[in-house]
Structure formats: structure tokens, C-alpha cells
Amino acid sequence: MRRIFAASVLFAAAVPVLAQMPTSPPGAKDKSRVAAGTYTVDPHHTQVLFEVNHLGFNNYFGIFGSPTGSLTIDPAKPSAAKVEISIPLSALVTTSAALNEHLMKPEFFDSAKFPNATFKSTSVAIDKDGDGAKITGDLTIKGVTKPVVLDAEFTGAGIMPNPAGKKATIGFKAETKIKRSDFGVSYGIPLVPDEVPLEITVAFERPAA
């Protein structure tokens, strides 16, 4: 997941500056900090990173950002958690403006017709140590829905200071692999691989009590 940290740095300039920076990190990997309730996605700090090989020469990356969605969680019943995410495909960025434009065309994501990808959880299986989970859900891309399993890990919780009011925040990371052909994104196969690994970093927030 180190690549996600590097990608986050690139987006730091777009994040509002806090009026007063805290002297220590407000978040920690401490499950006792998680409060029950419904949270919304923090679009400034939630990203989906994909990696594909370019014609056998090298791997390159793209990032989806600015998602919306929600998490409903009760730390006393973590397996009952529910999560829904909607990702605007037009928010996809690579380091090439021409490639960004190409990926929006019908042979790839056809974003004019299908502007969003969505994920909706159907079950959550918590690991024995309580820090990780397998989240099964329905992923929809280009109007095609397929089940996927996310290997997720709790990464932190706490109260985020914010000029507009303190936010209770929960963070997670997750990984999965999908076959893009399953979703009608078959352009370039097999020169560009069908199987695509995804890395996800997500923060959920709500007004602090």
C-alpha cells in the first residue's frame, strides 16, 4: 500500500489547510475509538489505485478520486457493517491527459453513458484479530454487476480537527483483483492484461458528538 501514500502526497495541494495543525496525529489504530453510527466518505482522502502493464514494457498507475458513499458500523457488531461507494469515472487521473481522455471513451469506461462505478457490500467476515475483514459486495462498472471480495484492514480512527467542526473519522485500506473483461472493458487484451489489481484507501467521517 506504499504506492497509495505516494499518490496521496500528489493530491495534498487540493486538501483544505487546517486552521491549526494538531501537535500529534489525531488518528490511531485503536478500535476503541470507533463510535457506532453512519459515516460518509471523505472525498479528499479516499482513492482507488489501479495498476496495469503497458505492452510488456512497464507497469503504470491510475487513480480514481472524489467518491461519495456511506459506512454504517457498530463496533459491537462489526460483521453487520454496511458500506456503499460511488466513484465518478470522470475523476480518473493518470500522468497523461491523452490517456485520461482515451479511458473515458466507449472502448474503456464509456463515462458519458456510465458516469459512475459503484460498490455495495453484501456481507462482512471479520478476521480473528479484529483488524481485518473480507468484505463481499457487488461491483458495477458500465452497467455490469459482479461480486468481488475486498481484503480490508482497519487503519485508524479518531477525531479530526476541522475549521467547519470536528469530525469523527475512520480509515481503512483494501485490496482486490478484478477482470476488466467481466465488465465490458476488453480493449487491448491480451496486450494489456485482463486482470487488474486494485488498492483502496478510504476515510469515512461524521460530525463528532
C-alpha angles and dihedrals in degrees: 000000000000090000089063090058090052091049091049090058090058090058097045093099090063094056119095112252115242115243089233123013115227118247092228133025109281092209129067138171092257118128091200087072092063112103123199117252146079118302132188128223116268098225093196094061104032121093141161115211123198128190127201135170118247109225093309094302106094145331122259135187143223132191131213113202144165097057127168129210147103145258124207112194141165113190088210089059106027094161088064092061118129126203133183125181132182118194120196106224092207087067090067113121135186128166091267123073090198091054091047089056093046093052090058092058124100095261088063123021100338089212095180089065099029107031098172141043115209139198125195121181121231101179141003124209113192120215119240093255091052094230097095139043144182107234114197117196149140117275117198122196124164090355093303118118122203133167117252134178121222120205097216134185131193108238107176151330138195145107116306116209110229134175089231093050138301116294128209102223135191125189133200140171126207143177135203142150127230136184107236091205088066087067099043095262097124102137113134098009122178095015087058110036122256095217113075124189116218128201119195132195115183138175125194123196144180135173110288115248 
